[in-house]
Amino acid sequence: MEARGDGQEGMEAVANVVLNRINHPRWWGHGIASVCLEPYQFSAWNEGSTQIPLVKEAIEKSDPIYLDAVKIAELAMKDDLQDNTKGSDSYFSIYAPYPSWAKETEFTVQIGRQRFYRTELPPIEEA
């Protein structure tokens, strides 16, 4: 739901943010459901989100993008998804107002229309 317009790479990136949060539990949760449903973290899950009816429609129509998302989720649950976000724990849409938490020193990569950040986790040391 979060990055369906950014193709497989974008959807994988969002899945990686969820995995990075699970692998380093903080206030955002300790498992897939708690991380995804933490209020105001993934807008598609927010109460009253306009995204939810779109996903229900995609499920009913076996939409190809939805089917890709299911495959990505399955890979994520098997911990078999390469992290294309450089360890990011946060992201935002380039069309959204620039959030106060987004510091350029914590920026990792832009994938599609999303900018990814490593805001709460220590920097990854490069070899």
C-alpha atoms as an extended CHARMM CRD file, in Angstrom:
* protein
*
       127  EXT
         1         1  MET       CA              0.0000000000        0.0000000000        0.0000000000  PROA      1               0.0000000000
         2         2  GLU       CA              2.7920000000        2.4080000000        0.8500000000  PROA      2               0.0000000000
         3         3  ALA       CA              4.8600000000        2.2450000000       -2.3340000000  PROA      3               0.0000000000
         4         4  ARG       CA              2.7440000000        0.4660000000       -4.9120000000  PROA      4               0.0000000000
         5         5  GLY       CA              3.4860000000        3.2330000000       -7.4250000000  PROA      5               0.0000000000
         6         6  ASP       CA              7.2420000000        2.7240000000       -7.0730000000  PROA      6               0.0000000000
         7         7  GLY       CA              7.3690000000       -0.7860000000       -8.4880000000  PROA      7               0.0000000000
         8         8  GLN       CA              8.9770000000       -3.8390000000       -6.9690000000  PROA      8               0.0000000000
         9         9  GLU       CA             12.0830000000       -1.9480000000       -5.8060000000  PROA      9               0.0000000000
        10        10  GLY       CA              9.9790000000        0.6030000000       -3.9250000000  PROA      10              0.0000000000
        11        11  MET       CA              7.7580000000       -2.0150000000       -2.3200000000  PROA      11              0.0000000000
        12        12  GLU       CA             10.8350000000       -4.0220000000       -1.2950000000  PROA      12              0.0000000000
        13        13  ALA       CA             12.2830000000       -0.8840000000        0.2730000000  PROA      13              0.0000000000
        14        14  VAL       CA              9.2180000000       -0.3580000000        2.4620000000  PROA      14              0.0000000000
        15        15  ALA       CA              9.2980000000       -4.0360000000        3.4600000000  PROA      15              0.0000000000
        16        16  ASN       CA             12.9510000000       -3.5520000000        4.4120000000  PROA      16              0.0000000000
        17        17  VAL       CA             12.0800000000       -0.6420000000        6.6860000000  PROA      17              0.0000000000
        18        18  VAL       CA              9.6230000000       -2.9330000000        8.4690000000  PROA      18              0.0000000000
        19        19  LEU       CA             12.2890000000       -5.6520000000        8.7650000000  PROA      19              0.0000000000
        20        20  ASN       CA             14.9120000000       -3.1870000000       10.0030000000  PROA      20              0.0000000000
        21        21  ARG       CA             12.5200000000       -2.0300000000       12.6880000000  PROA      21              0.0000000000
        22        22  ILE       CA             11.7370000000       -5.6200000000       13.6970000000  PROA      22              0.0000000000
        23        23  ASN       CA             15.4270000000       -6.5180000000       13.8500000000  PROA      23              0.0000000000
        24        24  HSD       CA             16.1100000000       -3.5310000000       16.1170000000  PROA      24              0.0000000000
        25        25  PRO       CA             12.9890000000       -3.2160000000       18.3090000000  PROA      25              0.0000000000
        26        26  ARG       CA             12.2310000000        0.2080000000       19.7060000000  PROA      26              0.0000000000
        27        27  TRP       CA              9.0140000000        2.0790000000       20.3610000000  PROA      27              0.0000000000
        28        28  TRP       CA              7.8250000000        1.1190000000       16.8810000000  PROA      28              0.0000000000
        29        29  GLY       CA              7.1450000000       -2.5170000000       17.7810000000  PROA      29              0.0000000000
        30        30  HSD       CA              8.6050000000       -6.0130000000       17.9360000000  PROA      30              0.0000000000
        31        31  GLY       CA              6.9220000000       -7.9130000000       15.0980000000  PROA      31              0.0000000000
        32        32  ILE       CA              5.4200000000       -7.3700000000       11.6710000000  PROA      32              0.0000000000
        33        33  ALA       CA              1.9210000000       -6.5250000000       12.8910000000  PROA      33              0.0000000000
        34        34  SER       CA              3.0030000000       -4.2240000000       15.7210000000  PROA      34              0.0000000000
        35        35  VAL       CA              5.4690000000       -2.3530000000       13.4920000000  PROA      35              0.0000000000
        36        36  CYS       CA              2.9730000000       -1.9530000000       10.6310000000  PROA      36              0.0000000000
        37        37  LEU       CA              0.0970000000       -0.9300000000       12.8910000000  PROA      37              0.0000000000
        38        38  GLU       CA              1.9890000000        1.5220000000       15.1290000000  PROA      38              0.0000000000
        39        39  PRO       CA             -0.0930000000        4.7050000000       14.7830000000  PROA      39              0.0000000000
        40        40  TYR       CA              1.1100000000        7.2410000000       12.2390000000  PROA      40              0.0000000000
        41        41  GLN       CA              4.0520000000        5.1540000000       11.0100000000  PROA      41              0.0000000000
        42        42  PHE       CA              2.6130000000        3.7210000000        7.8010000000  PROA      42              0.0000000000
        43        43  SER       CA             -0.1140000000        6.0040000000        6.5320000000  PROA      43              0.0000000000
        44        44  ALA       CA             -1.9460000000        3.2480000000        4.6900000000  PROA      44              0.0000000000
        45        45  TRP       CA             -2.8180000000        1.6590000000        8.0450000000  PROA      45              0.0000000000
        46        46  ASN       CA             -4.0190000000        4.8510000000        9.7280000000  PROA      46              0.0000000000
        47        47  GLU       CA             -7.6450000000        4.8820000000       10.7510000000  PROA      47              0.0000000000
        48        48  GLY       CA             -9.7130000000        6.4330000000        7.9880000000  PROA      48              0.0000000000
        49        49  SER       CA             -6.9840000000        5.9290000000        5.3700000000  PROA      49              0.0000000000
        50        50  THR       CA             -8.1780000000        6.2750000000        1.7890000000  PROA      50              0.0000000000
        51        51  GLN       CA             -5.7190000000        3.4980000000        0.8790000000  PROA      51              0.0000000000
        52        52  ILE       CA             -7.6120000000        0.6670000000        2.5830000000  PROA      52              0.0000000000
        53        53  PRO       CA            -10.5420000000        0.5460000000        0.1040000000  PROA      53              0.0000000000
        54        54  LEU       CA             -8.0230000000        0.5870000000       -2.7700000000  PROA      54              0.0000000000
        55        55  VAL       CA             -6.2520000000       -2.4470000000       -1.3560000000  PROA      55              0.0000000000
        56        56  LYS       CA             -9.5250000000       -4.2990000000       -0.8090000000  PROA      56              0.0000000000
        57        57  GLU       CA            -10.3850000000       -3.6420000000       -4.4540000000  PROA      57              0.0000000000
        58        58  ALA       CA             -6.9290000000       -4.8130000000       -5.5790000000  PROA      58              0.0000000000
        59        59  ILE       CA             -7.3500000000       -8.0340000000       -3.6130000000  PROA      59              0.0000000000
        60        60  GLU       CA            -10.7490000000       -8.7150000000       -5.1350000000  PROA      60              0.0000000000
        61        61  LYS       CA             -9.4520000000       -8.1370000000       -8.6640000000  PROA      61              0.0000000000
        62        62  SER       CA             -6.1700000000      -10.0420000000       -8.1270000000  PROA      62              0.0000000000
        63        63  ASP       CA             -4.3450000000       -6.9010000000       -9.2100000000  PROA      63              0.0000000000
        64        64  PRO       CA             -0.7700000000       -7.6730000000      -10.4400000000  PROA      64              0.0000000000
        65        65  ILE       CA              0.7480000000       -5.0340000000       -8.1580000000  PROA      65              0.0000000000
        66        66  TYR       CA             -1.0260000000       -6.5690000000       -5.1800000000  PROA      66              0.0000000000
        67        67  LEU       CA              0.2410000000      -10.0210000000       -6.1740000000  PROA      67              0.0000000000
        68        68  ASP       CA              3.7960000000       -8.6090000000       -6.3800000000  PROA      68              0.0000000000
        69        69  ALA       CA              3.3420000000       -7.1250000000       -2.9140000000  PROA      69              0.0000000000
        70        70  VAL       CA              2.2780000000      -10.5150000000       -1.5650000000  PROA      70              0.0000000000
        71        71  LYS       CA              5.4290000000      -12.1150000000       -3.0210000000  PROA      71              0.0000000000
        72        72  ILE       CA              7.5760000000       -9.3890000000       -1.4480000000  PROA      72              0.0000000000
        73        73  ALA       CA              5.8530000000       -9.8880000000        1.9080000000  PROA      73              0.0000000000
        74        74  GLU       CA              6.5080000000      -13.6280000000        1.6950000000  PROA      74              0.0000000000
        75        75  LEU       CA             10.2050000000      -13.0010000000        1.0200000000  PROA      75              0.0000000000
        76        76  ALA       CA             10.3240000000      -10.5610000000        3.9290000000  PROA      76              0.0000000000
        77        77  MET       CA              8.7050000000      -13.0620000000        6.2910000000  PROA      77              0.0000000000
        78        78  LYS       CA             11.3180000000      -15.6530000000        5.2650000000  PROA      78              0.0000000000
        79        79  ASP       CA             14.0380000000      -13.0300000000        5.8810000000  PROA      79              0.0000000000
        80        80  ASP       CA             15.0670000000      -13.5620000000        2.2720000000  PROA      80              0.0000000000
        81        81  LEU       CA             14.8960000000       -9.9760000000        1.0310000000  PROA      81              0.0000000000
        82        82  GLN       CA             18.0550000000       -8.0290000000        0.2420000000  PROA      82              0.0000000000
        83        83  ASP       CA             18.0460000000       -4.6510000000        2.0030000000  PROA      83              0.0000000000
        84        84  ASN       CA             18.0250000000       -1.9810000000       -0.6880000000  PROA      84              0.0000000000
        85        85  THR       CA             17.6560000000        0.8440000000        1.8580000000  PROA      85              0.0000000000
        86        86  LYS       CA             21.1140000000        0.6750000000        3.4690000000  PROA      86              0.0000000000
        87        87  GLY       CA             19.5700000000       -0.1940000000        6.8300000000  PROA      87              0.0000000000
        88        88  SER       CA             16.8980000000        2.5050000000        6.8750000000  PROA      88              0.0000000000
        89        89  ASP       CA             14.3110000000        2.6480000000        9.6170000000  PROA      89              0.0000000000
        90        90  SER       CA             12.2480000000        5.5390000000        8.2310000000  PROA      90              0.0000000000
        91        91  TYR       CA             11.1100000000        7.1060000000        4.9760000000  PROA      91              0.0000000000
        92        92  PHE       CA              8.7390000000        9.6650000000        3.5390000000  PROA      92              0.0000000000
        93        93  SER       CA              7.2250000000       10.5620000000        0.2030000000  PROA      93              0.0000000000
        94        94  ILE       CA              8.9050000000       13.3370000000       -1.7550000000  PROA      94              0.0000000000
        95        95  TYR       CA              5.4010000000       14.7770000000       -2.2130000000  PROA      95              0.0000000000
        96        96  ALA       CA              4.8000000000       15.0700000000        1.5370000000  PROA      96              0.0000000000
        97        97  PRO       CA              5.9020000000       18.0790000000        3.5630000000  PROA      97              0.0000000000
        98        98  TYR       CA              9.5160000000       17.6350000000        4.6600000000  PROA      98              0.0000000000
        99        99  PRO       CA              9.2920000000       16.0900000000        8.1540000000  PROA      99              0.0000000000
       100       100  SER       CA             11.1680000000       17.5990000000       11.0840000000  PROA      100             0.0000000000
       101       101  TRP       CA             12.8300000000       14.2670000000       11.8750000000  PROA      101             0.0000000000
       102       102  ALA       CA             14.5040000000       13.9910000000        8.4440000000  PROA      102             0.0000000000
       103       103  LYS       CA             18.1430000000       15.0330000000        8.8120000000  PROA      103             0.0000000000
       104       104  GLU       CA             20.3640000000       14.9690000000        5.7350000000  PROA      104             0.0000000000
       105       105  THR       CA             23.1200000000       13.3140000000        7.7780000000  PROA      105             0.0000000000
       106       106  GLU       CA             20.7860000000       10.3190000000        8.2420000000  PROA      106             0.0000000000
       107       107  PHE       CA             19.6880000000       10.0980000000        4.5880000000  PROA      107             0.0000000000
       108       108  THR       CA             20.5470000000        6.7560000000        2.9670000000  PROA      108             0.0000000000
       109       109  VAL       CA             18.8950000000        6.4930000000       -0.4560000000  PROA      109             0.0000000000
       110       110  GLN       CA             15.9840000000        7.6090000000       -2.6020000000  PROA      110             0.0000000000
       111       111  ILE       CA             13.9800000000        4.8590000000       -4.2560000000  PROA      111             0.0000000000
       112       112  GLY       CA             11.1930000000        5.9780000000       -6.5190000000  PROA      112             0.0000000000
       113       113  ARG       CA              9.2480000000        8.6870000000       -4.7560000000  PROA      113             0.0000000000
       114       114  GLN       CA             10.4560000000        7.7830000000       -1.2770000000  PROA      114             0.0000000000
       115       115  ARG       CA             13.4480000000        9.1300000000        0.6580000000  PROA      115             0.0000000000
       116       116  PHE       CA             14.9160000000        6.6870000000        3.1830000000  PROA      116             0.0000000000
       117       117  TYR       CA             16.6770000000        7.4850000000        6.4510000000  PROA      117             0.0000000000
       118       118  ARG       CA             18.4520000000        5.7040000000        9.2740000000  PROA      118             0.0000000000
       119       119  THR       CA             17.2040000000        7.8940000000       12.1120000000  PROA      119             0.0000000000
       120       120  GLU       CA             17.3460000000        5.7950000000       15.2680000000  PROA      120             0.0000000000
       121       121  LEU       CA             19.7710000000        3.0360000000       14.4110000000  PROA      121             0.0000000000
       122       122  PRO       CA             23.5350000000        3.5090000000       14.5240000000  PROA      122             0.0000000000
       123       123  PRO       CA             25.2690000000        4.0960000000       11.1940000000  PROA      123             0.0000000000
       124       124  ILE       CA             26.3480000000        1.0160000000        9.2920000000  PROA      124             0.0000000000
       125       125  GLU       CA             30.1160000000        0.8330000000        9.0300000000  PROA      125             0.0000000000
       126       126  GLU       CA             31.1910000000        0.3330000000        5.4410000000  PROA      126             0.0000000000
       127       127  ALA       CA             33.9890000000       -2.1050000000        4.7200000000  PROA      127             0.0000000000
